[in-house]
Amino acid sequence: MPNPLPRRLDQLLSACGYCSRSEARLWVRGGRVSVNGQRAEAVDQKARAADVQVDGQPVDSPEGILILLHKPAGHVCSHDEREGPRVFDLLPARWLQRNPPVTTVGRLDKDATGALVITDRGELVHRWTSPKRHVTKLYEVTVDRDLEPGLVGVFAAGELRLDDEPKPCLPAKLAITGPRTAQLELTEGKYHQVKRMFASQGWTVLRLHRSRFGEIELGDLPVGEWRRLDLPKIA
């Protein structure tokens, strides 16, 4: 990744969620900001993020945030606090003040669990949610009654049309792993798609868990915990 250009300190502090640009003046006057170990002179002083410290610590993720969260059930992928506990409540509070703010790459239902990518890099959101990209997602599904082998062909045919959808679903790979459990690999992300696909054939999804997003595996990441992803390699 190329060395970023110098930025005004008030722009840098605001973009990284420390304070507003107007508040940055107080931070600088209070001696909370330093450049190359020296107390910052003014908010319009320009510096590279790598050379700036706030309260003696390096600037938090100036190149952007990219993490994998193990989403717990009961949390929503919305910024609206009225919708209940948010996945963003599991992250450092400062990240919600970043500009642009962190957002989820696609969504998982409130009762769903598993791999959820979160970033403040808009180009990554677009890359991974664009229908043209066909990013694969792997889901672990539990349903309400025994599965039938014929469902594999129905999902793979690319002819399954959901209610109110103008086009049929793209071919999906279904692997039945038990009487009422299966793995489903999709390359698109229609609204409640997994639940609607099963419901269209007479099954109700009781449990939905995403174990992989693209090439990003959830692995043994504990529920409710997150880990950073490498921006250069992932992007």
MDAnalysis code that builds the backbone (N, CA, C; Angstrom):
import MDAnalysis as mda
import numpy as np

u = mda.Universe.empty(705, n_residues=235, atom_resindex=np.repeat(np.arange(235), 3), trajectory=True)
u.add_TopologyAttr("name", ["N", "CA", "C"] * 235)
u.add_TopologyAttr("resid", np.arange(1, 236))
u.add_TopologyAttr("resname", ["MET", "PRO", "ASN", "PRO", "LEU", "PRO", "ARG", "ARG", "LEU", "ASP", "GLN", "LEU", "LEU", "SER", "ALA", "CYS", "GLY", "TYR", "CYS", "SER", "ARG", "SER", "GLU", "ALA", "ARG", "LEU", "TRP", "VAL", "ARG", "GLY", "GLY", "ARG", "VAL", "SER", "VAL", "ASN", "GLY", "GLN", "ARG", "ALA", "GLU", "ALA", "VAL", "ASP", "GLN", "LYS", "ALA", "ARG", "ALA", "ALA", "ASP", "VAL", "GLN", "VAL", "ASP", "GLY", "GLN", "PRO", "VAL", "ASP", "SER", "PRO", "GLU", "GLY", "ILE", "LEU", "ILE", "LEU", "LEU", "HIS", "LYS", "PRO", "ALA", "GLY", "HIS", "VAL", "CYS", "SER", "HIS", "ASP", "GLU", "ARG", "GLU", "GLY", "PRO", "ARG", "VAL", "PHE", "ASP", "LEU", "LEU", "PRO", "ALA", "ARG", "TRP", "LEU", "GLN", "ARG", "ASN", "PRO", "PRO", "VAL", "THR", "THR", "VAL", "GLY", "ARG", "LEU", "ASP", "LYS", "ASP", "ALA", "THR", "GLY", "ALA", "LEU", "VAL", "ILE", "THR", "ASP", "ARG", "GLY", "GLU", "LEU", "VAL", "HIS", "ARG", "TRP", "THR", "SER", "PRO", "LYS", "ARG", "HIS", "VAL", "THR", "LYS", "LEU", "TYR", "GLU", "VAL", "THR", "VAL", "ASP", "ARG", "ASP", "LEU", "GLU", "PRO", "GLY", "LEU", "VAL", "GLY", "VAL", "PHE", "ALA", "ALA", "GLY", "GLU", "LEU", "ARG", "LEU", "ASP", "ASP", "GLU", "PRO", "LYS", "PRO", "CYS", "LEU", "PRO", "ALA", "LYS", "LEU", "ALA", "ILE", "THR", "GLY", "PRO", "ARG", "THR", "ALA", "GLN", "LEU", "GLU", "LEU", "THR", "GLU", "GLY", "LYS", "TYR", "HIS", "GLN", "VAL", "LYS", "ARG", "MET", "PHE", "ALA", "SER", "GLN", "GLY", "TRP", "THR", "VAL", "LEU", "ARG", "LEU", "HIS", "ARG", "SER", "ARG", "PHE", "GLY", "GLU", "ILE", "GLU", "LEU", "GLY", "ASP", "LEU", "PRO", "VAL", "GLY", "GLU", "TRP", "ARG", "ARG", "LEU", "ASP", "LEU", "PRO", "LYS", "ILE", "ALA"])
u.atoms.positions = np.array([
    [0.853, -1.185, 0.000],
    [0.000, 0.000, 0.000],
    [0.887, 1.234, 0.000],
    [0.648, 2.230, -0.890],
    [1.494, 3.404, -0.967],
    [1.417, 4.236, 0.301],
    [2.493, 4.946, 0.591],
    [2.541, 5.808, 1.756],
    [1.532, 6.936, 1.584],
    [0.538, 7.082, 2.474],
    [-0.479, 8.113, 2.288],
    [0.106, 9.511, 2.397],
    [-0.562, 10.449, 1.739],
    [-0.121, 11.840, 1.769],
    [-0.403, 12.455, 3.129],
    [0.352, 13.486, 3.499],
    [0.082, 14.179, 4.760],
    [-1.329, 14.774, 4.762],
    [-1.937, 14.833, 5.939],
    [-3.275, 15.393, 6.097],
    [-3.272, 16.369, 7.262],
    [-4.204, 17.313, 7.238],
    [-4.394, 18.192, 8.375],
    [-4.761, 17.344, 9.601],
    [-4.297, 17.767, 10.744],
    [-4.557, 16.995, 11.958],
    [-6.044, 16.933, 12.287],
    [-6.766, 18.022, 12.060],
    [-8.200, 17.984, 12.372],
    [-8.930, 17.022, 11.437],
    [-8.504, 16.941, 10.179],
    [-9.105, 15.990, 9.247],
    [-8.810, 14.556, 9.678],
    [-7.587, 14.303, 10.080],
    [-7.176, 12.961, 10.471],
    [-7.912, 12.500, 11.732],
    [-7.973, 13.358, 12.742],
    [-8.630, 12.997, 13.991],
    [-10.117, 12.737, 13.782],
    [-10.744, 13.545, 12.946],
    [-12.168, 13.371, 12.665],
    [-12.414, 12.093, 11.880],
    [-11.622, 11.846, 10.850],
    [-11.814, 10.665, 10.015],
    [-11.644, 9.383, 10.817],
    [-10.764, 9.389, 11.807],
    [-10.495, 8.192, 12.596],
    [-11.356, 8.108, 13.850],
    [-12.309, 9.031, 14.006],
    [-13.313, 8.906, 15.049],
    [-12.935, 9.438, 16.413],
    [-11.849, 10.178, 16.524],
    [-11.439, 10.677, 17.836],
    [-12.308, 11.837, 18.301],
    [-12.626, 12.744, 17.400],
    [-13.377, 13.943, 17.748],
    [-13.817, 14.624, 16.458],
    [-14.640, 15.651, 16.592],
    [-15.025, 16.427, 15.416],
    [-13.870, 17.352, 15.026],
    [-13.943, 17.909, 13.840],
    [-12.880, 18.814, 13.406],
    [-12.814, 20.053, 14.294],
    [-13.970, 20.508, 14.771],
    [-13.968, 21.675, 15.653],
    [-13.385, 21.328, 17.020],
    [-13.623, 20.111, 17.495],
    [-13.087, 19.691, 18.789],
    [-11.581, 19.433, 18.724],
    [-11.082, 19.164, 17.534],
    [-9.660, 18.842, 17.388],
    [-8.768, 19.975, 17.899],
    [-9.251, 21.207, 17.795],
    [-8.449, 22.339, 18.276],
    [-8.157, 22.199, 19.771],
    [-9.168, 21.746, 20.530],
    [-8.987, 21.570, 21.962],
    [-8.026, 20.419, 22.255],
    [-8.090, 19.367, 21.436],
    [-7.191, 18.227, 21.624],
    [-5.737, 18.659, 21.399],
    [-5.527, 19.453, 20.361],
    [-4.166, 19.913, 20.071],
    [-3.688, 20.870, 21.150],
    [-4.540, 21.819, 21.538],
    [-4.153, 22.766, 22.585],
    [-3.869, 22.062, 23.906],
    [-4.592, 20.983, 24.152],
    [-4.412, 20.248, 25.399],
    [-3.211, 19.333, 25.399],
    [-2.467, 19.287, 24.302],
    [-1.261, 18.483, 24.241],
    [-1.511, 16.996, 24.042],
    [-2.698, 16.640, 23.601],
    [-3.025, 15.227, 23.437],
    [-2.501, 14.658, 22.109],
    [-2.094, 15.540, 21.210],
    [-1.675, 15.113, 19.873],
    [-0.202, 15.465, 19.671],
    [0.560, 14.499, 19.173],
    [1.972, 14.750, 18.881],
    [2.314, 14.237, 17.498],
    [3.355, 14.799, 16.919],
    [3.837, 14.402, 15.604],
    [5.323, 14.094, 15.724],
    [5.674, 12.843, 15.408],
    [7.062, 12.400, 15.552],
    [7.602, 12.665, 16.958],
    [6.739, 12.458, 17.949],
    [7.160, 12.612, 19.342],
    [7.156, 14.029, 19.860],
    [6.839, 14.992, 18.987],
    [6.803, 16.387, 19.393],
    [5.360, 16.882, 19.461],
    [5.063, 17.694, 20.448],
    [3.712, 18.220, 20.615],
    [3.266, 18.943, 19.350],
    [2.052, 18.610, 18.896],
    [1.524, 19.224, 17.679],
    [1.371, 20.731, 17.868],
    [1.547, 21.458, 16.773],
    [1.547, 22.915, 16.837],
    [0.164, 23.515, 16.621],
    [-0.588, 22.984, 15.652],
    [-1.892, 23.565, 15.323],
    [-2.707, 22.536, 14.556],
    [-4.034, 22.726, 14.500],
    [-4.894, 21.747, 13.835],
    [-4.667, 21.702, 12.335],
    [-4.144, 22.804, 11.760],
    [-3.910, 22.791, 10.322],
    [-2.524, 22.256, 9.966],
    [-1.790, 21.803, 10.978],
    [-0.501, 21.164, 10.716],
    [-0.739, 19.867, 9.959],
    [0.054, 19.623, 8.942],
    [-0.106, 18.411, 8.141],
    [0.937, 17.372, 8.536],
    [0.480, 16.115, 8.566],
    [1.383, 15.021, 8.931],
    [0.822, 13.717, 8.390],
    [1.687, 12.761, 8.197],
    [1.251, 11.409, 7.835],
    [0.742, 10.702, 9.088],
    [-0.283, 9.910, 8.904],
    [-0.901, 9.242, 10.052],
    [0.098, 8.416, 10.844],
    [1.051, 7.797, 10.151],
    [2.035, 6.945, 10.828],
    [2.916, 7.735, 11.788],
    [2.971, 9.064, 11.608],
    [3.830, 9.899, 12.446],
    [3.068, 10.548, 13.597],
    [1.764, 10.305, 13.677],
    [0.911, 10.989, 14.658],
    [0.578, 10.056, 15.812],
    [0.615, 10.603, 17.019],
    [0.188, 9.874, 18.211],
    [-0.901, 10.673, 18.918],
    [-1.864, 9.965, 19.479],
    [-2.925, 10.578, 20.270],
    [-2.866, 9.973, 21.662],
    [-2.699, 10.816, 22.661],
    [-2.528, 10.352, 24.040],
    [-1.402, 9.328, 24.131],
    [-0.374, 9.555, 23.330],
    [0.806, 8.706, 23.362],
    [0.706, 7.414, 22.584],
    [-0.436, 7.188, 21.908],
    [-0.652, 5.956, 21.152],
    [-0.763, 6.256, 19.659],
    [-0.317, 5.346, 18.791],
    [-0.466, 5.563, 17.347],
    [-1.934, 5.739, 16.973],
    [-2.178, 6.442, 15.897],
    [-3.539, 6.637, 15.399],
    [-4.143, 5.282, 15.054],
    [-5.390, 5.076, 15.443],
    [-6.069, 3.795, 15.264],
    [-6.491, 3.596, 13.805],
    [-5.883, 2.606, 13.160],
    [-6.279, 2.149, 11.817],
    [-6.519, 3.290, 10.825],
    [-5.529, 4.132, 10.586],
    [-5.738, 5.245, 9.653],
    [-6.003, 4.796, 8.218],
    [-5.541, 3.573, 7.869],
    [-5.749, 3.076, 6.505],
    [-7.142, 2.505, 6.311],
    [-7.893, 2.329, 7.393],
    [-9.251, 1.806, 7.303],
    [-9.451, 0.599, 8.195],
    [-10.710, 0.302, 8.472],
    [-11.089, -0.828, 9.306],
    [-11.550, -1.976, 8.415],
    [-11.073, -3.173, 8.695],
    [-11.576, -4.368, 8.030],
    [-11.480, -5.510, 9.033],
    [-12.628, -6.033, 9.459],
    [-12.640, -7.083, 10.466],
    [-13.645, -8.171, 10.097],
    [-13.466, -9.315, 10.737],
    [-14.433, -10.404, 10.677],
    [-15.026, -10.554, 12.066],
    [-16.356, -10.492, 12.159],
    [-17.067, -10.639, 13.421],
    [-17.851, -11.947, 13.411],
    [-17.821, -12.678, 14.534],
    [-18.698, -13.835, 14.703],
    [-20.000, -13.307, 15.288],
    [-20.962, -13.050, 14.412],
    [-22.219, -12.437, 14.835],
    [-23.007, -13.381, 15.733],
    [-23.435, -12.881, 16.895],
    [-24.307, -13.693, 17.741],
    [-25.769, -13.511, 17.337],
    [-26.606, -14.468, 17.694],
    [-28.043, -14.326, 17.463],
    [-28.575, -13.175, 18.314],
    [-29.591, -12.483, 17.785],
    [-30.218, -11.399, 18.530],
    [-29.669, -10.028, 18.230],
    [-28.611, -9.942, 17.442],
    [-28.031, -8.650, 17.071],
    [-28.392, -8.307, 15.626],
    [-28.665, -7.028, 15.385],
    [-29.043, -6.578, 14.050],
    [-27.851, -5.923, 13.365],
    [-27.894, -5.923, 12.040],
    [-26.824, -5.314, 11.236],
    [-27.205, -3.891, 10.850],
    [-27.832, -3.180, 11.749],
    [-28.321, -1.826, 11.506],
    [-27.650, -0.872, 12.482],
    [-27.563, 0.398, 12.083],
    [-27.062, 1.428, 12.988],
    [-28.173, 1.969, 13.882],
    [-29.414, 1.622, 13.597],
    [-30.559, 2.147, 14.326],
    [-30.708, 1.442, 15.676],
    [-30.501, 2.156, 16.748],
    [-30.570, 1.578, 18.087],
    [-31.973, 1.101, 18.441],
    [-32.984, 1.615, 17.746],
    [-34.363, 1.222, 18.038],
    [-34.659, -0.206, 17.603],
    [-33.802, -0.787, 16.782],
    [-34.037, -2.144, 16.284],
    [-33.498, -3.229, 17.212],
    [-32.861, -2.820, 18.316],
    [-32.346, -3.786, 19.267],
    [-30.829, -3.776, 19.318],
    [-30.238, -4.738, 20.010],
    [-28.774, -4.806, 20.083],
    [-28.161, -4.851, 18.682],
    [-27.109, -4.064, 18.484],
    [-26.485, -3.963, 17.170],
    [-25.138, -4.687, 17.158],
    [-24.761, -5.192, 15.991],
    [-23.430, -5.797, 15.887],
    [-22.350, -4.760, 16.175],
    [-22.650, -3.489, 15.908],
    [-21.662, -2.433, 16.124],
    [-21.402, -2.193, 17.605],
    [-22.337, -2.605, 18.468],
    [-22.135, -2.467, 19.910],
    [-21.040, -3.393, 20.419],
    [-20.635, -4.361, 19.603],
    [-19.582, -5.303, 19.975],
    [-18.194, -4.794, 19.598],
    [-18.129, -3.621, 18.974],
    [-16.877, -3.066, 18.468],
    [-16.448, -1.867, 19.308],
    [-15.189, -1.422, 19.168],
    [-14.758, -0.211, 19.867],
    [-15.663, 0.973, 19.526],
    [-16.087, 1.725, 20.547],
    [-17.051, 2.814, 20.349],
    [-16.536, 3.857, 19.360],
    [-15.228, 4.075, 19.348],
    [-14.672, 5.104, 18.467],
    [-14.953, 4.815, 16.996],
    [-15.035, 3.528, 16.658],
    [-15.224, 3.181, 15.255],
    [-16.557, 3.692, 14.702],
    [-17.539, 3.878, 15.573],
    [-18.833, 4.378, 15.111],
    [-18.774, 5.860, 14.776],
    [-17.714, 6.527, 15.203],
    [-17.561, 7.955, 14.922],
    [-16.647, 8.209, 13.726],
    [-16.149, 7.141, 13.112],
    [-15.259, 7.319, 11.974],
    [-16.018, 7.899, 10.783],
    [-15.287, 8.529, 9.903],
    [-15.887, 9.130, 8.716],
    [-15.100, 8.702, 7.483],
    [-15.689, 7.787, 6.660],
    [-17.027, 7.205, 6.797],
    [-17.097, 6.191, 7.931],
    [-18.306, 5.945, 8.466],
    [-18.452, 5.020, 9.586],
    [-18.311, 3.575, 9.134],
    [-18.093, 2.686, 10.080],
    [-18.042, 1.266, 9.757],
    [-19.433, 0.774, 9.379],
    [-19.468, -0.190, 8.486],
    [-20.736, -0.774, 8.055],
    [-20.519, -2.249, 7.748],
    [-21.592, -3.006, 7.734],
    [-21.470, -4.420, 7.418],
    [-21.440, -4.612, 5.908],
    [-20.724, -5.619, 5.473],
    [-20.704, -5.997, 4.052],
    [-21.836, -7.003, 3.858],
    [-22.976, -6.531, 3.388],
    [-24.167, -7.355, 3.374],
    [-24.715, -7.483, 4.789],
    [-25.684, -8.356, 4.964],
    [-26.322, -8.489, 6.269],
    [-26.572, -9.951, 6.608],
    [-26.772, -10.183, 7.891],
    [-27.296, -11.439, 8.388],
    [-28.562, -11.128, 9.175],
    [-29.558, -12.012, 9.094],
    [-30.792, -11.806, 9.839],
    [-30.504, -11.697, 11.331],
    [-31.445, -11.109, 12.057],
    [-31.267, -10.916, 13.498],
    [-31.006, -12.229, 14.214],
    [-31.704, -13.295, 13.819],
    [-31.541, -14.575, 14.506],
    [-30.428, -15.438, 13.915],
    [-29.789, -14.973, 12.842],
    [-28.701, -15.729, 12.216],
    [-27.382, -15.460, 12.936],
    [-26.445, -16.375, 12.764],
    [-25.129, -16.243, 13.380],
    [-24.045, -16.433, 12.322],
    [-22.799, -16.143, 12.734],
    [-21.681, -16.491, 11.871],
    [-20.889, -15.337, 11.307],
    [-20.239, -15.612, 10.177],
    [-19.242, -14.720, 9.599],
    [-19.868, -13.444, 9.056],
    [-19.422, -12.313, 9.595],
    [-19.897, -11.009, 9.156],
    [-18.698, -10.093, 8.992],
    [-18.490, -9.601, 7.780],
    [-17.376, -8.696, 7.493],
    [-17.844, -7.261, 7.702],
    [-17.011, -6.476, 8.378],
    [-17.326, -5.078, 8.677],
    [-16.158, -4.215, 8.253],
    [-16.454, -3.077, 7.619],
    [-15.395, -2.199, 7.122],
    [-15.900, -0.769, 7.025],
    [-14.959, 0.168, 6.913],
    [-15.315, 1.552, 6.588],
    [-14.806, 1.920, 5.195],
    [-14.388, 0.928, 4.466],
    [-13.881, 1.142, 3.107],
    [-15.000, 0.869, 2.105],
    [-15.553, 1.946, 1.560],
    [-16.688, 1.817, 0.658],
    [-16.406, 0.974, -0.569],
    [-15.183, 1.009, -1.065],
    [-14.873, 0.245, -2.268],
    [-14.922, -1.256, -1.995],
    [-14.633, -1.647, -0.752],
    [-14.712, -3.063, -0.404],
    [-16.164, -3.515, -0.274],
    [-17.001, -2.654, 0.284],
    [-18.430, -2.969, 0.367],
    [-18.987, -3.194, -1.027],
    [-18.652, -2.296, -1.935],
    [-19.150, -2.415, -3.312],
    [-18.612, -3.679, -3.970],
    [-17.333, -3.952, -3.763],
    [-16.714, -5.105, -4.407],
    [-17.377, -6.408, -3.980],
    [-17.669, -6.526, -2.687],
    [-18.177, -7.782, -2.162],
    [-19.692, -7.927, -2.236],
    [-20.395, -6.833, -2.504],
    [-21.856, -6.923, -2.597],
    [-22.361, -6.770, -4.033],
    [-21.502, -6.411, -4.951],
    [-21.924, -6.262, -6.342],
    [-22.367, -7.602, -6.923],
    [-23.541, -7.658, -7.547],
    [-24.007, -8.907, -8.153],
    [-23.039, -9.470, -9.194],
    [-22.223, -8.607, -9.785],
    [-21.297, -9.044, -10.821],
    [-20.131, -9.853, -10.244],
    [-19.894, -9.723, -8.956],
    [-18.727, -10.364, -8.346],
    [-18.960, -11.838, -8.010],
    [-20.209, -12.212, -7.757],
    [-20.556, -13.599, -7.416],
    [-19.719, -14.123, -6.244],
    [-19.653, -13.333, -5.174],
    [-18.928, -13.761, -3.978],
    [-19.698, -14.904, -3.316],
    [-19.020, -16.001, -3.040],
    [-19.696, -17.167, -2.461],
    [-19.856, -17.004, -0.951],
    [-20.982, -17.495, -0.453],
    [-21.252, -17.543, 0.984],
    [-21.700, -18.950, 1.339],
    [-21.139, -19.497, 2.414],
    [-21.485, -20.847, 2.828],
    [-22.293, -20.804, 4.126],
    [-23.470, -21.424, 4.092],
    [-24.380, -21.417, 5.234],
    [-24.592, -22.830, 5.767],
    [-24.699, -22.937, 7.078],
    [-25.090, -24.164, 7.754],
    [-26.558, -23.986, 8.156],
    [-27.402, -24.920, 7.745],
    [-28.845, -24.756, 7.906],
    [-29.446, -25.934, 8.657],
    [-30.356, -25.645, 9.570],
    [-31.181, -26.661, 10.220],
    [-32.643, -26.345, 9.929],
    [-33.399, -27.351, 9.495],
    [-34.793, -27.138, 9.113],
    [-35.736, -27.955, 10.007],
    [-37.043, -27.772, 9.774],
    [-38.047, -28.312, 10.689],
    [-38.465, -29.749, 10.406],
    [-38.091, -30.301, 9.253],
    [-38.455, -31.690, 8.955],
    [-37.395, -32.294, 8.043],
    [-37.431, -33.592, 7.878],
    [-36.401, -34.276, 7.115],
    [-36.307, -33.745, 5.688],
    [-35.081, -33.579, 5.244],
    [-34.830, -33.087, 3.888],
    [-34.969, -34.218, 2.880],
    [-35.267, -33.841, 1.643],
    [-35.407, -34.805, 0.554],
    [-34.289, -34.602, -0.455],
    [-33.699, -35.663, -0.975],
    [-32.575, -35.550, -1.925],
    [-32.903, -34.698, -3.146],
    [-34.150, -34.681, -3.576],
    [-34.514, -33.924, -4.767],
    [-34.301, -32.431, -4.630],
    [-34.175, -31.965, -3.385],
    [-33.968, -30.533, -3.163],
    [-32.630, -30.064, -3.715],
    [-31.655, -30.959, -3.762],
    [-30.338, -30.613, -4.297],
    [-30.469, -30.136, -5.749],
    [-31.207, -30.891, -6.546],
    [-31.384, -30.522, -7.947],
    [-32.209, -29.270, -8.131],
    [-33.209, -29.076, -7.285],
    [-34.048, -27.872, -7.374],
    [-33.202, -26.620, -7.173],
    [-32.331, -26.651, -6.168],
    [-31.501, -25.473, -5.886],
    [-30.407, -25.287, -6.941],
    [-29.952, -26.371, -7.537],
    [-28.845, -26.299, -8.500],
    [-29.301, -25.889, -9.896],
    [-30.584, -25.997, -10.173],
    [-31.079, -25.795, -11.532],
    [-31.013, -24.352, -12.004],
    [-31.024, -23.409, -11.078],
    [-31.047, -22.007, -11.477],
    [-32.395, -21.568, -12.005],
    [-33.433, -22.288, -11.611],
    [-34.788, -21.970, -12.074],
    [-35.741, -21.628, -10.937],
    [-35.253, -21.664, -9.704],
    [-36.101, -21.397, -8.549],
    [-36.406, -19.908, -8.463],
    [-37.688, -19.575, -8.543],
    [-38.091, -18.174, -8.507],
    [-38.805, -17.893, -7.185],
    [-38.320, -16.894, -6.476],
    [-38.914, -16.501, -5.213],
    [-40.023, -15.482, -5.440],
    [-40.966, -15.416, -4.525],
    [-42.058, -14.456, -4.638],
    [-41.521, -13.042, -4.776],
    [-42.132, -12.274, -5.680],
    [-41.794, -10.858, -5.897],
    [-40.397, -10.649, -6.459],
    [-39.760, -11.697, -6.949],
    [-38.442, -11.562, -7.571],
    [-38.583, -11.728, -9.080],
    [-38.084, -10.764, -9.871],
    [-38.247, -10.841, -11.324],
    [-37.408, -11.930, -11.984],
    [-36.302, -12.307, -11.348],
    [-35.420, -13.306, -11.929],
    [-35.274, -14.491, -10.978],
    [-35.047, -15.679, -11.510],
    [-34.829, -16.842, -10.647],
    [-33.496, -16.749, -9.924],
    [-33.363, -17.507, -8.862],
    [-32.100, -17.553, -8.129],
    [-31.017, -18.197, -8.995],
    [-29.807, -17.744, -8.824],
    [-28.689, -18.391, -9.500],
    [-28.513, -19.802, -8.931],
    [-27.894, -20.691, -9.689],
    [-27.659, -22.044, -9.176],
    [-26.940, -22.013, -7.823],
    [-27.411, -22.840, -6.903],
    [-26.836, -22.914, -5.564],
    [-26.484, -24.358, -5.248],
    [-25.414, -24.544, -4.475],
    [-24.948, -25.892, -4.133],
    [-25.481, -26.281, -2.759],
    [-26.312, -27.320, -2.736],
    [-26.854, -27.823, -1.484],
    [-26.237, -29.184, -1.182],
    [-25.711, -29.337, 0.018],
    [-25.182, -30.620, 0.473],
    [-25.933, -31.011, 1.740],
    [-26.666, -32.101, 1.684],
    [-27.418, -32.565, 2.843],
    [-26.462, -33.302, 3.776],
    [-26.354, -32.810, 5.002],
    [-25.370, -33.348, 5.948],
    [-26.007, -34.186, 7.057],
    [-27.316, -34.181, 7.136],
    [-28.029, -34.955, 8.146],
    [-29.507, -34.946, 7.803],
    [-30.334, -35.657, 8.552],
    [-31.764, -35.695, 8.245],
    [-32.377, -34.298, 8.109],
    [-31.949, -33.372, 8.969],
    [-32.534, -32.031, 8.942],
    [-31.474, -30.931, 8.898],
    [-30.279, -31.277, 8.460],
    [-29.205, -30.287, 8.366],
    [-28.592, -30.306, 6.972],
    [-28.074, -29.163, 6.570],
    [-27.476, -29.055, 5.239],
    [-26.515, -27.882, 5.190],
    [-25.662, -27.890, 4.156],
    [-24.824, -26.752, 3.816],
    [-25.322, -26.189, 2.489],
    [-25.415, -24.881, 2.408],
    [-25.874, -24.235, 1.180],
    [-24.883, -23.157, 0.790],
    [-24.366, -23.244, -0.433],
    [-23.431, -22.243, -0.949],
    [-24.143, -21.387, -1.990],
    [-24.146, -20.078, -1.735],
    [-24.796, -19.122, -2.629],
    [-23.766, -18.159, -3.198],
    [-24.116, -17.560, -4.340],
    [-23.258, -16.523, -4.910],
    [-24.008, -15.209, -5.048],
    [-25.169, -15.104, -4.400],
    [-25.923, -13.855, -4.417],
    [-26.475, -13.623, -3.016],
    [-27.132, -12.502, -2.804],
    [-27.599, -12.169, -1.463],
    [-28.943, -11.487, -1.466],
    [-29.937, -12.158, -1.990],
    [-31.287, -11.612, -1.968],
    [-31.796, -11.531, -0.525],
    [-32.808, -10.735, -0.314],
    [-33.385, -10.526, 1.007],
    [-33.881, -11.852, 1.586],
    [-33.368, -12.232, 2.774],
    [-33.758, -13.479, 3.448],
    [-33.687, -14.674, 2.494],
    [-32.702, -14.697, 1.626],
    [-32.700, -15.666, 0.530],
    [-32.721, -17.119, 0.991],
    [-31.874, -17.472, 1.947],
    [-31.811, -18.876, 2.364],
    [-33.158, -19.326, 2.915],
    [-33.730, -18.545, 3.792],
    [-35.019, -18.906, 4.384],
    [-36.111, -18.990, 3.318],
    [-36.085, -18.068, 2.365],
    [-37.120, -18.047, 1.328],
    [-36.966, -19.213, 0.360],
    [-35.725, -19.596, 0.074],
    [-35.518, -20.732, -0.817],
    [-36.088, -22.006, -0.208],
    [-35.772, -22.251, 1.044],
    [-36.311, -23.452, 1.698],
    [-37.827, -23.357, 1.860],
    [-38.306, -22.178, 2.225],
    [-39.748, -22.014, 2.419],
    [-40.521, -22.258, 1.132],
    [-39.926, -21.907, 0.002],
    [-40.618, -22.100, -1.273],
    [-40.858, -23.576, -1.566],
    [-40.091, -24.450, -0.918],
    [-40.225, -25.890, -1.138],
    [-40.874, -26.600, 0.055],
    [-41.327, -25.797, 1.035],
    [-42.080, -26.379, 2.144],
    [-41.318, -26.622, 3.427],
    [-40.088, -26.089, 3.545],
    [-39.299, -26.257, 4.769],
    [-39.148, -24.913, 5.490],
    [-39.095, -24.975, 6.789],
    [-38.847, -23.788, 7.604],
    [-37.443, -23.879, 8.191],
    [-36.665, -22.840, 8.024],
    [-35.309, -22.803, 8.570],
    [-35.388, -22.450, 10.053],
    [-34.842, -23.326, 10.881],
    [-34.836, -23.117, 12.327],
    [-33.525, -22.492, 12.809],
    [-32.446, -22.778, 12.091],
    [-31.137, -22.241, 12.463],
    [-30.369, -21.910, 11.197],
    [-29.751, -20.727, 11.196],
    [-28.983, -20.284, 10.038],
    [-27.649, -19.725, 10.519],
    [-26.573, -20.303, 10.007],
    [-25.229, -19.926, 10.433],
    [-24.333, -19.814, 9.204],
    [-23.651, -18.686, 9.045],
    [-22.732, -18.511, 7.914],
    [-21.314, -18.810, 8.380],
    [-20.709, -19.817, 7.758],
    [-19.368, -20.235, 8.160],
    [-18.267, -19.683, 7.257],
    [-18.647, -19.158, 6.109],
    [-17.633, -18.612, 5.198],
    [-18.230, -17.492, 4.362],
    [-17.445, -16.437, 4.174],
    [-17.817, -15.321, 3.302],
    [-16.694, -15.132, 2.309],
    [-16.954, -15.449, 1.026],
    [-15.871, -15.420, 0.052],
    [-14.805, -16.430, 0.454],
    [-13.574, -15.964, 0.569],
    [-12.480, -16.828, 1.001],
    [-12.216, -16.704, 2.497],
    [-13.050, -15.950, 3.197],
    [-12.835, -15.683, 4.618],
    [-13.588, -16.715, 5.446],
    [-12.838, -17.544, 6.145],
    [-13.414, -18.604, 6.975],
    [-13.611, -18.100, 8.402],
    [-14.747, -18.459, 8.989],
    [-14.997, -18.069, 10.373],
    [-14.078, -18.819, 11.323],
    [-13.834, -20.088, 11.021],
    [-12.934, -20.876, 11.855],
    [-13.419, -20.987, 13.287],
    [-12.487, -20.875, 14.238],
    [-12.827, -21.027, 15.644],
    [-12.987, -19.701, 16.369],
    [-13.262, -18.635, 15.638],
    [-13.486, -17.331, 16.257],
    [-14.689, -17.425, 17.201],
    [-14.535, -17.065, 18.473],
    [-15.640, -17.194, 19.423],
    [-16.820, -16.284, 19.080],
    [-17.993, -16.694, 19.505],
    [-19.205, -15.902, 19.281],
    [-19.057, -14.528, 19.934],
    [-19.389, -13.481, 19.177],
    [-19.318, -12.123, 19.698],
    [-17.951, -11.484, 19.611],
    [-16.941, -12.253, 19.184],
    [-15.586, -11.722, 19.066],
    [-15.288, -11.355, 17.612],
    [-14.242, -10.559, 17.416],
    [-13.851, -10.151, 16.074],
    [-12.330, -10.214, 15.948],
    [-11.899, -10.290, 14.706],
    [-10.461, -10.235, 14.425],
    [-10.237, -9.402, 13.176],
    [-9.089, -8.770, 13.132],
    [-8.757, -7.925, 11.985],
    [-8.407, -8.776, 10.768],
    [-8.744, -8.250, 9.612],
    [-8.338, -8.842, 8.349],
    [-7.309, -7.928, 7.695],
    [-6.449, -8.502, 6.925],
    [-5.371, -7.759, 6.271],
    [-5.914, -7.010, 5.067],
    [-5.946, -5.714, 5.127],
    [-6.493, -4.902, 4.029],
    [-5.813, -5.172, 2.684],
    [-4.481, -5.114, 2.581],
    [-3.860, -5.322, 1.265],
    [-4.164, -6.682, 0.667],
    [-4.121, -7.752, 1.492],
    [-4.355, -9.094, 0.965],
    [-5.806, -9.324, 0.605],
    [-6.741, -8.830, 1.439],
    [-8.142, -9.049, 1.193],
    [-8.623, -8.191, 0.040],
    [-8.167, -6.955, -0.039],
    [-8.629, -6.040, -1.076],
    [-8.089, -6.434, -2.419],
])
